[in-house]
Amino acid sequence: MRKKIFLSKLINKEKKRQEKSINLIASENITSRRIMKENGNILTNKYAEGLPGKRYYGGCKIIDIIESISIEYVKKIFNASWANVQPHSGSQANAAVMLAILKPGDKILGFNLSHGGHLTHGSSVNFSGKLYHSYSYKVSEKTKLIDYKEVEKIAKREKPKLIICGASSYTRDWDYKKFKKIANDIGSFLMADISHTSGFILNRLLNNPINYCDFITSTTQKTLRGPRGGIILMGKDSIYKNKKISEIIDKGVFPGTQGGPLENTISAKAISFKDTLNKKYSNYVINTKINASEISKSLIKKKYNIITNGTDNHIILIDLKNKKINGKVAEDSLAKADIIVNKNMIPFDSNPPNITSGIRIGTSSITSQGMKKENMNKIAELIDEVIVNHKNKKIIKKVKKKVNEFMKKFK
């Protein structure tokens, strides 16, 4: 008979795993205890379909105030004129925008998934590629940077109704001004998905799309360090088909893609938005960027092929072909040593997505745990020791002990 395992024990096990591991998953972060507590508050009991002042259920007077506070905070930190804080995730935010302004079969142009884009930017296995006629642009084979001439060429040829910029594994900044010119020339909408870079953008460490893109979407858990969720922003409202764009997007969220919003999470979002105004948060994102740059430099010294030879954000994309190991084996081997990364496609990858030729690492979580520039060479050494000796179980076991001992210094 299968032994009973209580959820509380499993949650505690996961807590210990997170504490003893070096977490280099770029899509993850560690939120504050206050935000975790807020995300589990009594607001989870309340159903509140609709918007503040326009609900389909009674008893929403207090809820309306809380959601309005969250909206005002996110507008302030991004200098936006309008926001919707209800999307359950970044993917939901993207889906809502597309549903609001597109019809099935309309053309979209997004960043190729295997070159660093996201599933929701037009991948054939995702709703964005199934509902809409999708095209993609890539990076230059020589520089591994966005090829803006190719973007313009495809856009002028296909005339998509929506162009999407943003990525999940692109390590350099975006020229939103160039994208805006391309979009204007063909009369298309422009959306920026800043899920990974939002924290850097609001601290002016990266270009801000707010004055160039019609719509901006983001998750709230990555570099914003809030609860898991999504947001939609606009720099300015306008009229489309005799209606305000903001009203059209609101309806794309509800009733278009979601029912009742998670008001407990929306209150936690409000706290995380307010926290970004704190000097401690500014120092955090600065250190996140410094740490990523430092790991990159350390790995380059150890003869690792870093895509674009560095990074402007928290992401480092590593081509492992010269190390005679694929991404899947690297991910599995590092996990055995409690170093957590994800296998990742590199541009022009010859391996399939379930194998890959590279890995993606990020510094959001380790920086939240208090790691600084001086700790990054140590992490690079531990990664290298596993990669070089990935067939040696004894060495990997020794590295695991080193990792666990190293992590005792950080919370």
N, C-alpha and C positions, 0 to 999 in steps of 0.2 A: 504493500500500500504506500502511495506517495506521501512523504512527510509534509505536514502543513508548514507553510512558510508565511509568516505574517508580514503584511505590507510595511509596518513600522520598522521591522528588522531589515527589510530590503532597502527602505529609504535611508536607514542608518548606514547600511553597507555602501550605498551610492555616495553618501556624504563622506565617508572615509576614503572611497576611491578618488573623489575629487580632491580631497585634502592631500593625499600622498602622491598624486600624479602631477606631471608637468603638462598642463592643458594648453596645447597649441592649435586647437580648432579655431579657425578665424571667425566662424559664425557664432561662437559662444563667448559669453562673458560671465562675470560674477556680480550679481546685483547685491544691493545692501540688504541687511536683515530687516530694515524698516520697510523697504519696498516689498520684500517677500511676505512680511506680515500684512502689509496693506493689500496685497494681491489675494489674500485669503480672508478678507473682511466680510462683514454682514451684507454688503451690497450685492454679494453673489445671490442673495435671496430675491432680488428685485428684477422683474421683467420690464423692459423699457423700450419697446419698439418705437422707432421714430427719432426725432431730434428734440433738443431742449425747447420746450414750449409747444411742441407738436407731437405729442405722444399718443399712442393707441391704447394705453393703459392708464388707469388712475393711480394716484399715490406717488407721482414722480416729481413733486415739487422740489424735494431736496436733491434728488438725482440730477435734475436739470441744472442746479447750481454747481454741483460737483463736476459734471461734464463740461459746463461752460468755463469753469476755472481751468480745466485741462486744456481746452481749446485756446484760451487766452495765453496760457504759458507757452504752448508750442508755437503760436503765432509770434510771440515776443522773441523767442530764442532764434527763430529762423527769419525774422523780419518779413513774415508772410501776412497777407491781407485776409486769408481764409484758410480754414483747416477742418478736417474731419478726423476725429480720434477713435472712431469705432472699429476700423478693420481689425480682424482677429490676428492678422499676420501681414507680412509684406506681400506675399502672393495674393492674398485677398484684396489688398489695396490696389495692386496692379490689375486684378480681375475686375474690380469695380470701375476703375477708370475706363478700361477697354469696353466693358459692357455699356457704359454710359454714352460713349462717343462713337462706337463702331457698330456695324451690323455684321452678322456672320458672312464671311467671304471677303470682307474688306481687307485691304493690304496693310501689313505692318512691316517695319524694318527695324530689327534689333541686332544686338551684338551676338555673334555666333557662340553657342554654348561651349564648344570645345576650345574656343579661344579665350574664354573668360566670362562669357555672358551668363544669364540665369535662365532656368527652365521657362519662366513666365515671359521671356522676351521673344518667344516664337518657336520654341523647341517643338518638334513634331510629336513628341510623346506627351506634351502638356496641352491644357485647354487653349493656350495662346496659339499653338500651331495647328490644333484641330478645328477651332472655330474660325480662325482667320487665315488668310492667305499670306504666309510669312516669308520674308526674305531676310538674309543676314549679311552683315559686314564682318570683316576679320582684321587681324593685325597684320602688319607688314612681315613677311617671312625673314627679312634681314634684320629689322630693328625690334620686332615683337611689340611695336607700338601701334595704336589705332591709325589706320590708313585713311585719313580724311578725304583724300581724293577718290578712294574707292567708295566711301560712304556717299559722296556727292554723285558719283557716276551711277551707282545703283538707284539712289533716290530719284534722280532725273529720269532714269529709264523706266522705273516701275511706278513712280508717283504714289507711294504709300500714304494712307490717310494718317498714320501715326508712325513717328520715328522714336525709338527708345534708346537712351544712352544710360550707362551704368553697368555694373558688373558684379560678379561674385569672386572672381580671381584675377583681376587686373590690378597691377601694382603701381600704375602711374596716374597722374591727374587727368581730368577731362577738360577739353576746350569747348565749353557750352556755347560760347559766342559763335564758333564755327558751325556747330550743329544748328544753332538758331538761324543762321544765314541760309543753310541748306534747306531747312524746313520752310522758311519764308519764301524761298525761290520756287518751291513747288506747292505751297499752300497747305502744308500738312501740320498736324499737331505735333508737339514735342514733349516727351515725358522723360524725366530723369529719375532713375531708381538709385537712391543714395543709401541703401540699406547698410552697406559696409562703411561708408565714409561720412555719415551724417555728423558724428562727433567732431571730426576734423574740420568739416565745413563750417559748423556754427562757431568754431573757435578760430576761424580765418586761417587755418593751416592748409586748406585746399580751396579751389575755386567754388563759388556759390552759384548754383543754377537758378536761384530764385528770380532773377531779372531776365532770364533767357528762356526758361522752359514753361510751357503752359501748365504742366502738372509735375509735382515732385512727390515721390512715394518713398517710404522708408520703413524698416523695422524699428522697434524701440529697444531691443535687447542687445544689439551688437555694441558698437562704440558709444551709443547713448547710455548704455548700462542700466536700462530700465527693465520692466517685465516683458515677457514675450508678447508682441503685438505689432500692429502696423498703424501708419498715419498717411494722410494725403494732404498736400499743401498746394497753395497757389500764391504767386507773387501779386497777381492782380486778377480781379474778376472781369468777365466780359460777356457779351451776348452771343449766343449761338442758337440759330433756329428760333429766334424770338424769345429765348429763355436765358436766364443767367446760367453760365457754365457751372457755378457753384451748386445751384439747385439740381442740375442734371447729374453732377457727380454724387451729390448726396443720395439721389435716388439709385445711383449705381451701387452704392453701399447697401442701402435699405430702401425698397424691398428687393433690389437687384441681385445681390449676392449673399446677403446675410439676413437673419431675423433679429432677435434681441441682442443688443450689444452687451459685452461683459463689463458692467459698470464697476465691479471691483477692480478689474484690470485698468480701466480708465482712470480710476482714482490713483492707482499705483503709477500710471503714466504721468499724471500731474506732478507727483512728487519727484519723479526722475527728471522731468522737464525743468522743474525749479532747481534741482540739484546741479544742473549744468551751468547755472549762473554763479555757482560757487567757485572760488579761486582753486580749491582742491581739485575740482573737476578739470579745470583748464590745465593744471599741472599734470593731471592724469593723462589727458590726451597727448600732451607734449611728450611725456615720458613713453607713451605707447609708440609714438612715431620714432623716437630716438632708439628705443629697444629693438624695433623691427630693423632699423638701419644697421644697428650694431650686430645683430645676429647675422644679417646678410653679409656684412663685411667679414665676419669670422668664418662663415661657411665658404666664402669666396677664397679666403686664404687656405682653406683645406681642399681647394680644387673642386668645389661644387659649382655646377652651372646654374646660376641664378638668373631667371628670365628677366630681361631688361637691366641686368647687372645691379639690381637694387630695388628700392621701393619708395614711394611717396606716402604710403599709408601704413597700415598694420599688417599687410599681407606680404608673404614671401612665397614665390612659386619656384620650386626646385625641379630642374630637369635631371633625372637620375641615370640617364643612359650611359654616361661615362663612368658610372659607379657599378655598372653591370648588375643592376637590380631594378625591378619594376616597382610601380607605386603600391600595388597591393601587398607585395612581400615586405616592402619598407614599412607600410602602415602596420601590418601584423607584427613584424619584428619589434618595432618601437613600442607597440602596445604591451608586449611581453615585459618590457622594461619600464612600464608605467609612463611612457612618453606618448601623448595622444596627439596624433595628426590625422589628416585624411588624404587618401590617394586622390590625385587630381590630374585631369587631362592637361597637357601642355599644348601650345599652339602647334598645329600640324603633327599631332600625335599619331604614331603608327599603331598604338595599342588601343583596344576598345575601352569604354568607360568603366567596365568592371575590373580592369587590370591597370591601365594608365602607365605613362612613362614618368610621372612626377608625383610630388606631394605638395600640399599647400599647408603652410604654417602661419599662425597669426599671434600677435602679442597682446591682445586685449585682456585675456584672463590673467596671464602671468603679471601684467602690470597692475591689475586690480589687486593682486595679492601682495603687492609692494616690491616687486622686482625692479631693479634699476639697471642702468647701462653696464655697471661692473659685473652683473650676473650673467650677461648674455653670452660671453665667451664660454662660460661653464656649460650652458645649455647646448651650444654648438658642439662642444667637445663630447658631450653625452650622446647627442644625435649621431655624430660621426663614429663614435665607438660602436654603436649598434649597427649602423649601416655597413661598416667595414667588416664586422664580425657577425653578420646576420645568420650565418649557419652554425655558429658556435653557441650552444645553449648555456654553457658555463659562464662565458663572458657576459652574455645578456643577463643572466641571473645576478652577476656582480654589479652590472650597470643599474639594475633595478634597485639594489640595496643603496647604491650611491644616490639615486634619484629620491628614494624615500627619506634618506638622511638629509639630503639637500632641502627637501620640501618642509622639513620640520621648522625651518627658519621663517616660513611664510604662512599666513592664515588666509 
